[in-house]
Amino acid sequence: MRVGRHACGVCTAPLPHRSLATLGMTSLRRKLHLLMKTTLAFTLLVTLAASAADTPKIPAGYWPVEKSREILAKTETIRLAPDLSTLTKGEQAALGELIQVGFIFQKLYEEQRHYQAVPAYQQLVDLDRKLGSPEQTRNLLELYRLFQGPIATTLDNRREAFLPVDPQIPAR
């Protein structure tokens, strides 16, 4: 008979080891092993379910993230940030009013370009907030800002709606 450490890791009884204590230990080990496998499987299922839940559910009609990335990768954004600290209080107040007027004119311009532009934009903003601002909706908001409406010019020079709106109606 061989003498050495048994699979239980505790005793040095001759192998094969068949004592009642060892049989109980083996049974316990099997149960622990099964419990660990079950726990691991459950954890994997929960993780997969959570990652599936993390994938935002975007309704039909919105461009996929790959298509918006393609266009945004070819654009460069330049932000102008002048120093406004030298403006007087009156000039700062006038600037605030001019910005508000600019928003009104921008909205009118977007409505002129496409009759569904303003409601489509509001739906996109609401969807972005509801989903926690995933990359897809952030990209679509950026496209809306770049093209000043829900119709974009693709890299092959076609005009396509990237939001669920009617196609652009040709001008007169």
C-alpha positions as CSV (number, residue, x, y, z in Angstrom):
1,M,0.0,0.0,0.0
2,R,1.1,3.5,-0.8
3,V,1.3,6.1,2.0
4,G,0.9,9.7,1.1
5,R,-1.4,12.6,1.2
6,H,-4.9,11.6,0.3
7,A,-7.2,13.7,-1.9
8,C,-8.8,15.1,1.2
9,G,-5.6,17.0,1.8
10,V,-5.7,16.4,5.5
11,C,-4.7,12.8,6.4
12,T,-1.8,10.6,5.5
13,A,-3.8,7.4,5.5
14,P,-2.7,4.6,3.2
15,L,-4.2,4.9,-0.3
16,P,-6.9,3.9,-1.3
17,H,-8.5,5.6,1.6
18,R,-12.0,4.3,2.5
19,S,-12.7,5.4,6.1
20,L,-16.1,6.7,7.0
21,A,-14.7,10.1,7.8
22,T,-13.2,10.3,4.3
23,L,-16.4,9.1,2.6
24,G,-18.2,12.0,4.4
25,M,-15.4,14.4,3.4
26,T,-15.7,13.2,-0.2
27,S,-19.4,13.7,-0.2
28,L,-19.0,17.1,1.3
29,R,-16.4,17.9,-1.3
30,R,-18.7,16.8,-4.1
31,K,-21.5,19.0,-2.7
32,L,-19.2,22.0,-2.4
33,H,-17.9,21.4,-5.9
34,L,-21.4,21.2,-7.3
35,L,-22.4,24.3,-5.3
36,M,-19.4,26.2,-6.7
37,K,-20.2,25.1,-10.3
38,T,-23.9,26.2,-9.8
39,T,-22.9,29.5,-8.4
40,L,-20.4,30.1,-11.2
41,A,-23.1,29.3,-13.8
42,F,-25.6,31.5,-12.1
43,T,-23.1,34.4,-11.9
44,L,-22.4,34.0,-15.6
45,L,-26.1,34.1,-16.5
46,V,-26.6,37.2,-14.4
47,T,-23.6,38.9,-16.0
48,L,-24.9,38.0,-19.5
49,A,-28.4,39.2,-18.7
50,A,-26.9,42.5,-17.3
51,S,-24.8,43.0,-20.4
52,A,-27.8,42.4,-22.6
53,A,-29.7,44.9,-20.5
54,D,-26.9,47.4,-20.9
55,T,-27.4,47.2,-24.7
56,P,-29.8,50.1,-25.3
57,K,-33.0,49.4,-27.2
58,I,-33.1,52.0,-30.0
59,P,-36.3,52.0,-32.0
60,A,-36.3,51.4,-35.7
61,G,-35.5,54.3,-38.0
62,Y,-32.4,55.5,-36.1
63,W,-29.0,55.0,-37.7
64,P,-26.8,52.3,-36.2
65,V,-23.7,53.5,-34.3
66,E,-21.4,52.2,-37.1
67,K,-23.0,54.4,-39.7
68,S,-22.8,57.6,-37.6
69,R,-19.2,56.8,-36.5
70,E,-18.2,56.6,-40.2
71,I,-19.3,60.2,-40.8
72,L,-18.2,61.6,-37.5
73,A,-14.7,60.1,-38.0
74,K,-14.4,62.4,-41.1
75,T,-15.4,65.6,-39.3
76,E,-13.5,67.8,-37.0
77,T,-15.1,70.1,-34.4
78,I,-13.7,73.4,-33.5
79,R,-15.0,75.1,-30.4
80,L,-14.8,78.9,-30.1
81,A,-14.5,80.0,-26.5
82,P,-13.7,83.7,-26.3
83,D,-13.0,85.5,-23.1
84,L,-16.2,87.2,-22.1
85,S,-14.9,88.5,-18.7
86,T,-14.2,91.9,-20.3
87,L,-17.9,92.5,-21.2
88,T,-19.9,94.9,-19.0
89,K,-23.0,93.7,-17.2
90,G,-25.2,95.3,-19.9
91,E,-23.2,93.6,-22.7
92,Q,-23.4,90.2,-20.9
93,A,-27.2,90.6,-20.6
94,A,-27.5,91.6,-24.3
95,L,-25.4,88.6,-25.2
96,G,-27.7,86.3,-23.3
97,E,-30.7,87.7,-25.2
98,L,-28.9,87.4,-28.5
99,I,-28.2,83.8,-27.8
100,Q,-31.9,83.2,-27.0
101,V,-32.9,84.9,-30.3
102,G,-30.3,82.7,-32.0
103,F,-32.0,79.5,-30.6
104,I,-35.4,80.8,-32.0
105,F,-33.9,81.4,-35.5
106,Q,-32.2,78.1,-35.4
107,K,-35.5,76.3,-34.6
108,L,-37.2,78.2,-37.5
109,Y,-34.4,77.3,-39.8
110,E,-34.6,73.6,-38.9
111,E,-38.4,73.6,-39.4
112,Q,-37.9,75.1,-42.8
113,R,-35.4,72.4,-43.8
114,H,-37.7,69.6,-42.7
115,Y,-41.2,69.7,-41.2
116,Q,-40.4,66.9,-38.7
117,A,-37.0,68.2,-37.6
118,V,-38.0,69.8,-34.3
119,P,-40.2,66.9,-32.9
120,A,-37.7,64.3,-34.2
121,Y,-34.9,66.2,-32.3
122,Q,-37.0,66.3,-29.1
123,Q,-37.7,62.6,-29.4
124,L,-34.0,61.9,-29.8
125,V,-33.1,64.1,-26.7
126,D,-35.8,62.2,-24.7
127,L,-34.5,58.8,-25.9
128,D,-30.9,59.9,-25.1
129,R,-31.9,60.8,-21.5
130,K,-34.0,57.6,-21.1
131,L,-31.2,55.3,-22.2
132,G,-28.5,57.1,-20.2
133,S,-26.8,58.7,-23.2
134,P,-25.2,55.8,-25.0
135,E,-22.8,56.3,-27.9
136,Q,-25.5,55.8,-30.5
137,T,-27.7,58.6,-29.4
138,R,-24.8,60.9,-28.6
139,N,-23.6,60.4,-32.2
140,L,-27.1,61.1,-33.6
141,L,-27.3,64.3,-31.6
142,E,-23.9,65.3,-33.0
143,L,-25.1,64.6,-36.5
144,Y,-28.2,66.6,-35.9
145,R,-26.1,69.6,-34.8
146,L,-23.7,69.2,-37.8
147,F,-26.4,68.9,-40.4
148,Q,-28.9,71.2,-38.7
149,G,-31.7,68.7,-39.0
150,P,-32.5,65.0,-39.4
151,I,-31.1,64.6,-42.9
152,A,-27.3,63.9,-43.3
153,T,-25.1,63.8,-46.4
154,T,-23.4,60.4,-46.5
155,L,-19.7,59.9,-47.5
156,D,-20.9,58.9,-51.0
157,N,-22.8,62.2,-51.2
158,R,-26.4,60.9,-50.7
159,R,-28.9,62.7,-48.5
160,E,-30.4,60.3,-45.9
161,A,-32.6,60.6,-42.9
162,F,-30.7,59.4,-39.8
163,L,-33.7,59.8,-37.6
164,P,-37.2,58.2,-38.1
165,V,-38.6,61.0,-40.3
166,D,-39.9,61.2,-43.9
167,P,-37.3,61.4,-46.6
168,Q,-36.2,64.9,-47.7
169,I,-38.6,66.3,-50.3
170,P,-36.8,67.7,-53.3
171,A,-36.9,71.5,-53.6
172,R,-38.7,73.3,-56.4
